Amino acid sequence: MTQFCSTTFPDEEYLQTIVEGEKRRAEEHLSLTEKLVMYSGAEMNSIGDAFSDPHMRWEKKELNVEELVLTRTNPEWNEVIIKRAEKSPVNLRKLMEEDPIIATLFAGAYWNESPILVRAESGYHVFDGMHRVVAAIRDNRKTVTAWVATPETAVVLQPACEPHIIYDFLRAYQRGSNLDRDGLIAALKFLKKAYGNVGPLLKDRFGPEWIPDEELQSIIAEVLQE
């Protein structure tokens, strides 16, 4: 996978020491859910969204494999799962039975008894455990155990975002990388509407006790007025 950033710092051993120190300090004060949001954000998946949304109901169920809606994994698998099988376990099983190349492609899918995660919304959409689901389809398993996340009806889902996302916007403005004040306000308003914890974070974690910067505090106050 392509790395998203690099460094000019020359001492990799010392860099590792810094990394371990930052990791230790971060994890000392994070809850399990906060850690999940952080790791899931690093992996760019939706697991953290589901677990941090207060409007999500959870139930452990035994589901028929054929009830599942398959979801994206990696580009090579997606060509078959999404495009050819059209997210259908029945179609995928048939393709694996009829095409040796496809059977080989999914031969490495692994199975274990850990529950998968699905979202109940016009079907049971898998959002964690696609390797296990593909293995279940390949091995002709009839059912899988799943934790089913069901959003409350008539609510706008509002998961939590990592505080550093807000910090990144504020820091860029403070250091002069981008002095578009209106753009920063618009971005923070977007985050406040999309994520349930942004308002409280702006009020508390990014209040004047933490960021004694009059200009940034005036921006935050304008965002919070909405």
Secondary structure, DSSP 8 states (H G I E B T S, - for coil): ---S-------HHHHHHHHHHHHHHHHHS--HHHHHHHHHHHHT-SHHHHHH-TTEEEEEEEEEGGGEE-----HHHHIIIIIISTT-HHHHHHHHHH-HHHHHHTTT----SS-EEEEESSSEEEEE-HHHHHHHHHTT--EEEEEEEEE-TT--------HHHHHHHHHHHHTTS---HHHHHHHHHHHHHH-TTHHHHHHTTTSTTT---HHHHHHHHHHHH-
